[in-house]
Amino acid sequence: MDHPSLEAISRLTCDLITLQNDLCSYRKDLIQGEDNNVIFILKDQGLTEQQAVDEIGEMLCDCYRRWGTALADLPSWGEGIDRDVIKFVNGCRNIALGNLHWSLTTFRYLGDEGPKVKETRMMKLP
């Protein structure tokens, strides 16, 4: 399918995964000396650590808004194709949600604090 809304949903899925991952992996990246994380890039641009995290939060909100717009702008191509489009959109959504769920439940990024972070939506920065 070649439609701007479907292309937007595909790009937004990648953006959501990247931003969510960088938030969840920041502490691990910092400890291991990794610097391939959006938080580090924003800090290099002069933001404090908290400002960088807040900016990522705004970027995520923007992704959600653009996702809603892309969905609203989808035309109908007929029952059969619409069914396939719904599968594609749901698949993209599930990939982004699955990545976030995994990031919050695996020991890899947050240790045993993942469930608390998931519940409170608060994470201690190093």
N, CA and C atoms as an extended XYZ file, in Angstrom:
378
Properties=species:S:1:pos:R:3:atomname:S:1:resname:S:1:resid:I:1 pbc="F F F"
N         0.840       -1.180        0.000 N   MET     1
C         0.000        0.000        0.000 CA  MET     1
C         0.881        1.238        0.000 C   MET     1
N         0.485        2.164       -0.789 N   ASP     2
C         1.224        3.409       -0.871 CA  ASP     2
C         0.261        4.551       -0.583 C   ASP     2
N         0.215        4.961        0.678 N   HIS     3
C        -0.638        6.071        1.081 CA  HIS     3
C         0.090        6.841        2.179 C   HIS     3
N         0.030        8.174        2.160 N   PRO     4
C         0.754        8.965        3.159 CA  PRO     4
C         0.438        8.576        4.607 C   PRO     4
N        -0.793        8.223        4.892 N   SER     5
C        -1.145        7.846        6.263 CA  SER     5
C        -0.483        6.537        6.670 C   SER     5
N        -0.429        5.585        5.759 N   LEU     6
C         0.222        4.313        6.077 CA  LEU     6
C         1.731        4.497        6.222 C   LEU     6
N         2.300        5.341        5.383 N   GLU     7
C         3.725        5.641        5.512 CA  GLU     7
C         3.995        6.336        6.846 C   GLU     7
N         3.106        7.247        7.241 N   ALA     8
C         3.268        7.949        8.517 CA  ALA     8
C         3.189        6.971        9.682 C   ALA     8
N         2.245        6.058        9.641 N   ILE     9
C         2.100        5.074       10.715 CA  ILE     9
C         3.348        4.202       10.807 C   ILE     9
N         3.885        3.822        9.680 N   SER    10
C         5.110        3.022        9.670 CA  SER    10
C         6.274        3.798       10.298 C   SER    10
N         6.455        5.052        9.900 N   ARG    11
C         7.531        5.892       10.468 CA  ARG    11
C         7.304        6.142       11.955 C   ARG    11
N         6.066        6.411       12.325 N   LEU    12
C         5.756        6.685       13.728 CA  LEU    12
C         6.011        5.469       14.605 C   LEU    12
N         5.768        4.282       14.069 N   THR    13
C         6.078        3.067       14.817 CA  THR    13
C         7.563        3.030       15.152 C   THR    13
N         8.398        3.325       14.178 N   CYS    14
C         9.854        3.359       14.411 CA  CYS    14
C        10.218        4.445       15.414 C   CYS    14
N         9.609        5.617       15.284 N   ASP    15
C         9.893        6.717       16.213 CA  ASP    15
C         9.498        6.344       17.640 C   ASP    15
N         8.315        5.764       17.793 N   LEU    16
C         7.856        5.367       19.122 CA  LEU    16
C         8.807        4.357       19.750 C   LEU    16
N         9.197        3.363       18.986 N   ILE    17
C        10.104        2.337       19.506 CA  ILE    17
C        11.434        2.956       19.914 C   ILE    17
N        11.972        3.826       19.075 N   THR    18
C        13.263        4.455       19.374 CA  THR    18
C        13.183        5.309       20.630 C   THR    18
N        12.180        6.161       20.718 N   LEU    19
C        12.057        7.060       21.865 CA  LEU    19
C        11.785        6.296       23.157 C   LEU    19
N        10.886        5.322       23.097 N   GLN    20
C        10.595        4.514       24.281 CA  GLN    20
C        11.840        3.756       24.730 C   GLN    20
N        12.542        3.176       23.770 N   ASN    21
C        13.746        2.419       24.094 CA  ASN    21
C        14.796        3.322       24.737 C   ASN    21
N        14.979        4.515       24.176 N   ASP    22
C        16.008        5.402       24.713 CA  ASP    22
C        15.676        5.862       26.127 C   ASP    22
N        14.418        6.063       26.427 N   LEU    23
C        14.039        6.386       27.803 CA  LEU    23
C        14.346        5.227       28.738 C   LEU    23
N        13.914        4.043       28.346 N   CYS    24
C        14.082        2.878       29.214 CA  CYS    24
C        15.541        2.453       29.347 C   CYS    24
N        16.327        2.630       28.306 N   SER    25
C        17.710        2.139       28.328 CA  SER    25
C        18.718        3.190       28.786 C   SER    25
N        18.262        4.398       29.081 N   TYR    26
C        19.200        5.484       29.388 CA  TYR    26
C        20.145        5.132       30.538 C   TYR    26
N        19.600        4.638       31.616 N   ARG    27
C        20.436        4.314       32.779 CA  ARG    27
C        21.486        3.277       32.410 C   ARG    27
N        21.077        2.237       31.706 N   LYS    28
C        22.018        1.198       31.277 CA  LYS    28
C        23.062        1.785       30.335 C   LYS    28
N        22.626        2.606       29.398 N   ASP    29
C        23.556        3.226       28.447 CA  ASP    29
C        24.568        4.108       29.169 C   ASP    29
N        24.106        4.855       30.150 N   LEU    30
C        24.987        5.738       30.913 CA  LEU    30
C        26.039        4.927       31.670 C   LEU    30
N        25.601        3.884       32.328 N   ILE    31
C        26.516        3.037       33.104 CA  ILE    31
C        27.539        2.362       32.201 C   ILE    31
N        27.110        1.925       31.021 N   GLN    32
C        28.000        1.195       30.115 CA  GLN    32
C        28.798        2.112       29.191 C   GLN    32
N        28.615        3.417       29.314 N   GLY    33
C        29.372        4.350       28.490 CA  GLY    33
C        28.893        4.452       27.058 C   GLY    33
N        27.682        4.012       26.802 N   GLU    34
C        27.093        4.140       25.466 CA  GLU    34
C        26.628        5.582       25.280 C   GLU    34
N        26.675        6.071       24.060 N   ASP    35
C        26.194        7.433       23.835 CA  ASP    35
C        25.262        7.535       22.634 C   ASP    35
N        24.753        6.412       22.190 N   ASN    36
C        23.837        6.402       21.043 CA  ASN    36
C        22.392        6.375       21.546 C   ASN    36
N        21.996        7.490       22.160 N   ASN    37
C        20.705        7.598       22.800 CA  ASN    37
C        20.246        9.046       22.619 C   ASN    37
N        18.981        9.246       22.348 N   VAL    38
C        18.460       10.590       22.105 CA  VAL    38
C        18.708       11.508       23.304 C   VAL    38
N        18.680       10.961       24.503 N   ILE    39
C        18.921       11.792       25.686 CA  ILE    39
C        20.313       12.414       25.625 C   ILE    39
N        21.309       11.636       25.229 N   PHE    40
C        22.668       12.168       25.113 CA  PHE    40
C        22.742       13.254       24.039 C   PHE    40
N        22.050       13.047       22.945 N   ILE    41
C        22.045       14.045       21.866 CA  ILE    41
C        21.431       15.354       22.363 C   ILE    41
N        20.310       15.257       23.066 N   LEU    42
C        19.654       16.459       23.586 CA  LEU    42
C        20.515       17.150       24.640 C   LEU    42
N        21.200       16.364       25.462 N   LYS    43
C        22.108       16.963       26.451 CA  LYS    43
C        23.268       17.667       25.750 C   LYS    43
N        23.764       17.092       24.667 N   ASP    44
C        24.832       17.737       23.893 CA  ASP    44
C        24.367       19.065       23.296 C   ASP    44
N        23.053       19.200       23.111 N   GLN    45
C        22.490       20.440       22.572 CA  GLN    45
C        22.187       21.457       23.673 C   GLN    45
N        22.580       21.145       24.908 N   GLY    46
C        22.457       22.105       25.997 CA  GLY    46
C        21.336       21.856       26.987 C   GLY    46
N        20.549       20.812       26.796 N   LEU    47
C        19.473       20.525       27.736 CA  LEU    47
C        20.032       19.794       28.951 C   LEU    47
N        19.389       20.000       30.095 N   THR    48
C        19.731       19.203       31.263 CA  THR    48
C        19.166       17.803       31.055 C   THR    48
N        19.555       16.907       31.934 N   GLU    49
C        19.043       15.540       31.842 CA  GLU    49
C        17.515       15.525       31.924 C   GLU    49
N        16.955       16.253       32.898 N   GLN    50
C        15.504       16.285       33.054 CA  GLN    50
C        14.831       16.947       31.859 C   GLN    50
N        15.411       18.026       31.359 N   GLN    51
C        14.847       18.685       30.177 CA  GLN    51
C        14.855       17.747       28.976 C   GLN    51
N        15.911       16.957       28.839 N   ALA    52
C        15.993       16.004       27.730 CA  ALA    52
C        14.901       14.950       27.844 C   ALA    52
N        14.698       14.447       29.053 N   VAL    53
C        13.640       13.449       29.266 CA  VAL    53
C        12.272       14.075       29.004 C   VAL    53
N        12.075       15.294       29.479 N   ASP    54
C        10.805       15.989       29.220 CA  ASP    54
C        10.587       16.197       27.722 C   ASP    54
N        11.650       16.532       27.011 N   GLU    55
C        11.555       16.725       25.556 CA  GLU    55
C        11.156       15.422       24.866 C   GLU    55
N        11.715       14.318       25.310 N   ILE    56
C        11.324       13.030       24.733 CA  ILE    56
C         9.853       12.760       25.025 C   ILE    56
N         9.398       13.120       26.216 N   GLY    57
C         7.974       12.988       26.528 CA  GLY    57
C         7.114       13.781       25.560 C   GLY    57
N         7.543       15.005       25.248 N   GLU    58
C         6.817       15.826       24.272 CA  GLU    58
C         6.869       15.197       22.879 C   GLU    58
N         8.020       14.647       22.529 N   MET    59
C         8.157       13.990       21.223 CA  MET    59
C         7.220       12.788       21.136 C   MET    59
N         7.098       12.038       22.227 N   LEU    60
C         6.180       10.900       22.242 CA  LEU    60
C         4.734       11.373       22.100 C   LEU    60
N         4.363       12.425       22.823 N   CYS    61
C         3.001       12.968       22.694 CA  CYS    61
C         2.725       13.403       21.264 C   CYS    61
N         3.725       14.014       20.629 N   ASP    62
C         3.572       14.421       19.232 CA  ASP    62
C         3.379       13.204       18.327 C   ASP    62
N         4.103       12.135       18.599 N   CYS    63
C         3.921       10.899       17.818 CA  CYS    63
C         2.494       10.386       17.954 C   CYS    63
N         1.960       10.399       19.183 N   TYR    64
C         0.598        9.914       19.397 CA  TYR    64
C        -0.415       10.794       18.664 C   TYR    64
N        -0.192       12.113       18.690 N   ARG    65
C        -1.101       13.024       17.966 CA  ARG    65
C        -1.051       12.749       16.460 C   ARG    65
N         0.159       12.605       15.932 N   ARG    66
C         0.298       12.353       14.496 CA  ARG    66
C        -0.265       10.987       14.123 C   ARG    66
N        -0.165       10.012       15.019 N   TRP    67
C        -0.764        8.692       14.785 CA  TRP    67
C        -2.275        8.855       14.624 C   TRP    67
N        -2.891        9.595       15.536 N   GLY    68
C        -4.331        9.821       15.455 CA  GLY    68
C        -4.736       10.526       14.172 C   GLY    68
N        -3.948       11.499       13.766 N   THR    69
C        -4.218       12.209       12.510 CA  THR    69
C        -4.098       11.269       11.319 C   THR    69
N        -3.051       10.449       11.318 N   ALA    70
C        -2.858        9.501       10.211 CA  ALA    70
C        -4.030        8.528       10.129 C   ALA    70
N        -4.501        8.054       11.269 N   LEU    71
C        -5.663        7.153       11.267 CA  LEU    71
C        -6.900        7.857       10.726 C   LEU    71
N        -7.103        9.087       11.172 N   ALA    72
C        -8.284        9.840       10.731 CA  ALA    72
C        -8.248       10.129        9.238 C   ALA    72
N        -7.058       10.226        8.678 N   ASP    73
C        -6.909       10.552        7.256 CA  ASP    73
C        -6.919        9.327        6.341 C   ASP    73
N        -7.049        8.141        6.921 N   LEU    74
C        -7.094        6.941        6.077 CA  LEU    74
C        -8.408        6.890        5.308 C   LEU    74
N        -8.341        6.702        4.007 N   PRO    75
C        -9.576        6.542        3.235 CA  PRO    75
C       -10.069        5.099        3.338 C   PRO    75
N       -11.195        4.856        2.754 N   SER    76
C       -11.693        3.490        2.628 CA  SER    76
C       -11.411        3.006        1.213 C   SER    76
N       -10.835        1.810        1.124 N   TRP    77
C       -10.537        1.218       -0.178 CA  TRP    77
C       -11.487        0.060       -0.503 C   TRP    77
N       -12.440       -0.160        0.355 N   GLY    78
C       -13.331       -1.296        0.189 CA  GLY    78
C       -13.056       -2.316        1.287 C   GLY    78
N       -14.034       -3.155        1.537 N   GLU    79
C       -14.001       -4.060        2.685 CA  GLU    79
C       -12.736       -4.913        2.765 C   GLU    79
N       -12.349       -5.532        1.686 N   GLY    80
C       -11.193       -6.431        1.713 CA  GLY    80
C        -9.894       -5.714        2.025 C   GLY    80
N        -9.648       -4.628        1.327 N   ILE    81
C        -8.407       -3.874        1.558 CA  ILE    81
C        -8.453       -3.202        2.927 C   ILE    81
N        -9.605       -2.682        3.316 N   ASP    82
C        -9.722       -2.053        4.632 CA  ASP    82
C        -9.371       -3.042        5.743 C   ASP    82
N        -9.766       -4.283        5.572 N   ARG    83
C        -9.452       -5.316        6.565 CA  ARG    83
C        -7.934       -5.498        6.670 C   ARG    83
N        -7.255       -5.497        5.518 N   ASP    84
C        -5.792       -5.617        5.516 CA  ASP    84
C        -5.125       -4.387        6.130 C   ASP    84
N        -5.683       -3.224        5.863 N   VAL    85
C        -5.140       -1.987        6.440 CA  VAL    85
C        -5.263       -2.025        7.963 C   VAL    85
N        -6.398       -2.483        8.456 N   ILE    86
C        -6.593       -2.598        9.904 CA  ILE    86
C        -5.568       -3.563       10.496 C   ILE    86
N        -5.307       -4.669        9.817 N   LYS    87
C        -4.285       -5.611       10.301 CA  LYS    87
C        -2.913       -4.944       10.355 C   LYS    87
N        -2.587       -4.170        9.336 N   PHE    88
C        -1.304       -3.475        9.300 CA  PHE    88
C        -1.196       -2.478       10.453 C   PHE    88
N        -2.229       -1.655       10.620 N   VAL    89
C        -2.220       -0.637       11.677 CA  VAL    89
C        -2.136       -1.303       13.049 C   VAL    89
N        -2.931       -2.343       13.257 N   ASN    90
C        -2.883       -3.057       14.534 CA  ASN    90
C        -1.520       -3.701       14.762 C   ASN    90
N        -0.916       -4.216       13.708 N   GLY    91
C         0.420       -4.796       13.827 CA  GLY    91
C         1.445       -3.757       14.235 C   GLY    91
N         1.383       -2.586       13.627 N   CYS    92
C         2.301       -1.497       14.000 CA  CYS    92
C         2.095       -1.099       15.455 C   CYS    92
N         0.842       -0.956       15.843 N   ARG    93
C         0.531       -0.601       17.235 CA  ARG    93
C         1.063       -1.659       18.195 C   ARG    93
N         0.852       -2.921       17.851 N   ASN    94
C         1.290       -4.004       18.726 CA  ASN    94
C         2.809       -4.081       18.835 C   ASN    94
N         3.511       -3.759       17.760 N   ILE    95
C         4.975       -3.743       17.814 CA  ILE    95
C         5.443       -2.673       18.801 C   ILE    95
N         4.887       -1.467       18.694 N   ALA    96
C         5.294       -0.376       19.594 CA  ALA    96
C         4.909       -0.684       21.040 C   ALA    96
N         3.694       -1.162       21.252 N   LEU    97
C         3.258       -1.493       22.608 CA  LEU    97
C         4.036       -2.673       23.172 C   LEU    97
N         4.283       -3.664       22.336 N   GLY    98
C         5.044       -4.832       22.779 CA  GLY    98
C         6.458       -4.463       23.179 C   GLY    98
N         7.086       -3.582       22.407 N   ASN    99
C         8.435       -3.139       22.743 CA  ASN    99
C         8.443       -2.414       24.088 C   ASN    99
N         7.467       -1.540       24.305 N   LEU   100
C         7.400       -0.813       25.570 CA  LEU   100
C         7.151       -1.776       26.728 C   LEU   100
N         6.211       -2.686       26.555 N   HIS   101
C         5.920       -3.660       27.607 CA  HIS   101
C         7.166       -4.482       27.932 C   HIS   101
N         7.845       -4.966       26.908 N   TRP   102
C         9.063       -5.751       27.126 CA  TRP   102
C        10.118       -4.921       27.852 C   TRP   102
N        10.292       -3.665       27.429 N   SER   103
C        11.304       -2.804       28.042 CA  SER   103
C        11.028       -2.566       29.521 C   SER   103
N         9.751       -2.540       29.895 N   LEU   104
C         9.384       -2.298       31.288 CA  LEU   104
C         9.347       -3.567       32.127 C   LEU   104
N         9.363       -4.721       31.493 N   THR   105
C         9.291       -5.960       32.268 CA  THR   105
C        10.589       -6.753       32.259 C   THR   105
N        11.461       -6.486       31.310 N   THR   106
C        12.726       -7.207       31.273 CA  THR   106
C        13.691       -6.615       32.301 C   THR   106
N        14.574       -7.420       32.791 N   PHE   107
C        15.596       -6.972       33.741 CA  PHE   107
C        16.649       -6.118       33.039 C   PHE   107
N        16.715       -6.212       31.722 N   ARG   108
C        17.784       -5.592       30.928 CA  ARG   108
C        17.973       -4.100       31.186 C   ARG   108
N        16.902       -3.341       31.264 N   TYR   109
C        17.015       -1.889       31.372 CA  TYR   109
C        16.794       -1.357       32.783 C   TYR   109
N        15.791       -1.831       33.451 N   LEU   110
C        15.389       -1.239       34.728 CA  LEU   110
C        15.587       -2.161       35.915 C   LEU   110
N        16.216       -3.303       35.684 N   GLY   111
C        16.399       -4.248       36.776 CA  GLY   111
C        15.050       -4.673       37.327 C   GLY   111
N        14.975       -4.736       38.649 N   ASP   112
C        13.708       -5.149       39.257 CA  ASP   112
C        12.754       -3.974       39.478 C   ASP   112
N        13.113       -2.785       38.986 N   GLU   113
C        12.255       -1.606       39.137 CA  GLU   113
C        11.236       -1.459       38.003 C   GLU   113
N        11.318       -2.300       36.988 N   GLY   114
C        10.425       -2.185       35.835 CA  GLY   114
C         8.954       -2.123       36.183 C   GLY   114
N         8.443       -3.065       37.002 N   PRO   115
C         7.016       -3.012       37.339 CA  PRO   115
C         6.621       -1.710       38.047 C   PRO   115
N         7.513       -1.201       38.912 N   LYS   116
C         7.216        0.060       39.604 CA  LYS   116
C         7.184        1.222       38.610 C   LYS   116
N         8.121        1.232       37.681 N   VAL   117
C         8.146        2.279       36.657 CA  VAL   117
C         6.884        2.199       35.810 C   VAL   117
N         6.490        0.988       35.468 N   LYS   118
C         5.279        0.804       34.658 CA  LYS   118
C         4.048        1.322       35.401 C   LYS   118
N         3.989        1.069       36.695 N   GLU   119
C         2.835        1.481       37.491 CA  GLU   119
C         2.817        2.989       37.744 C   GLU   119
N         3.961        3.554       38.116 N   THR   120
C         4.010        4.962       38.526 CA  THR   120
C         4.329        5.915       37.382 C   THR   120
N         4.876        5.379       36.290 N   ARG   121
C         5.339        6.195       35.161 CA  ARG   121
C         6.463        7.146       35.585 C   ARG   121
N         7.182        6.755       36.639 N   MET   122
C         8.299        7.548       37.155 CA  MET   122
C         9.542        6.664       37.190 C   MET   122
N        10.673        7.240       36.782 N   MET   123
C        11.914        6.489       36.754 CA  MET   123
C        13.009        7.368       37.343 C   MET   123
N        13.798        6.797       38.246 N   LYS   124
C        14.919        7.535       38.815 CA  LYS   124
C        16.048        7.576       37.804 C   LYS   124
N        16.562        8.769       37.587 N   LEU   125
C        17.723        8.918       36.716 CA  LEU   125
C        18.977        8.800       37.574 C   LEU   125
N        20.057        8.319       36.977 N   PRO   126
C        21.299        8.161       37.757 CA  PRO   126
C        21.824        9.500       38.249 C   PRO   126
